[in-house]
Amino acid sequence: MSQVSRIRVAVVFGGRSSEHAISCVTAGAVMAAIDRDRYEVVPIGIARDGRWVLPPADLPLAIEGGRLPEVTGAGSALALPFDPDSRGLMVVRPGEVPETLAEVDVVLPLLHGPYGEDGTIQGLLDLAGVRYVGAGVLASAVGMDKGYMKLVWQARGLPVGPYVLVGDREWRRERKRKIDEIKELGLAAGAPVFVKPARAGSSMGITRVTDEAALEAAVDAAREHDPKVVVEAAIEGREVECGVLQGLDDGPPEASLPAEVLMAGERDFYDFETKYLDGSTSMSIPPDLPPAAIEEVRRIAVQAFEALDCEGLARVDFFHTPDGRWILNEINTMPGFTPASAFPQMWAATGLDYPALVDRLIQTALKRSTGLR
């Protein structure tokens, strides 16, 4: 640990994915909540082109007037040396010897989507011997990939809905066969399907398809975000989410009270605009469900977390069907983390407020070992 009186926390945000702006918003909220008497915060921005920088102090990190925040690349360039004994950050200036900025005790990788939430930065930090908040390489990668996520859950006997995975080579070489396979989800009979990028979040690139004629265009739209696509049969039911935290002192994971997503207006599904821009959603915490159903969803959320060998935190999303079944939708190993996001709201309702939640995540990460575990 560093020789200063406060623990040094590097907060990493932005990134190369389509969820860049949401990562910035999350970082702004988390940095505002961190106890500066206990922690020294080092903000690290990753521009859309992948450059690491010390961002300007006045960089806006909130959605203002519908304008999304962005790390532009302005600021001193940074690099992470692959020296497990240093845990330092290097400032890189053209024509000069790299300068050590600081030794970091723990990293908060507040990155969503590919090149961040998918195991890539986790692997980088493992190579550098730096502790970090959240799931490791494998859990992050599987949690990001909706196809493998469902395969793991199915192997553990957990409930998932019908789906078809569309790989890049399959779509280019066997498009007709994949279309016929997708139609068997019910589209041929008029039932809707949801076409999604397999490794994106924040509802990016998702299309609700009710007509076979619109299917190819929907797959191509999803492929703009990810060459790998998953197509899911629509499930009638209420959308419910549940937060999970790694247990304290090697105890079992803990589940929050769940939340039901309530949408106003004419939206067909919980898309990006509904989540972040138009203010048309609210949360019911807990949902209006029998106590036994609440306990059941919390139990399955913990099982889903453990099936992927997650660490730190996750938000698990479900459908609750009219006949009382819980169907797993997906897991987010680094969920949205603004005070208005579902994950902090669920934990606040469970008794853990926003600053305490951030502190718990940092402390959990500090206690875990580096390397294989």
Secondary structure, DSSP 8 states (H G I E B T S, - for coil): --SSSSEEEEEEEE-SSTTHHHHHHHHHHHHHHS-TTTEEEEEEEE-TTS-EEE--TT---S-BTTB-----S-SEEEE----TTT-EEEEE-TTS--EEEEE-SEEEE---STTTTTSHHHHHHHHHT--BSS--HHHHHHHH-HHHHHHHHHHTT--B--EEEE-HHHHHH-HHHHHHHHHTTTGGGT--EEEEETT--TTTT-EEE-SGGGHHHHHHHHHTT-SSEEEEE---SEEEEEEEE--GGG---EE---EEEEE-TT-SS--HHHHHTS--EEEESS-SS-HHHHHHHHHHHHHHHHHTT--SEEEEEEEE-TTS-EEEEEEESS---STTSHHHHHHHHHT--HHHHHHHHHHHHHHS-SS--
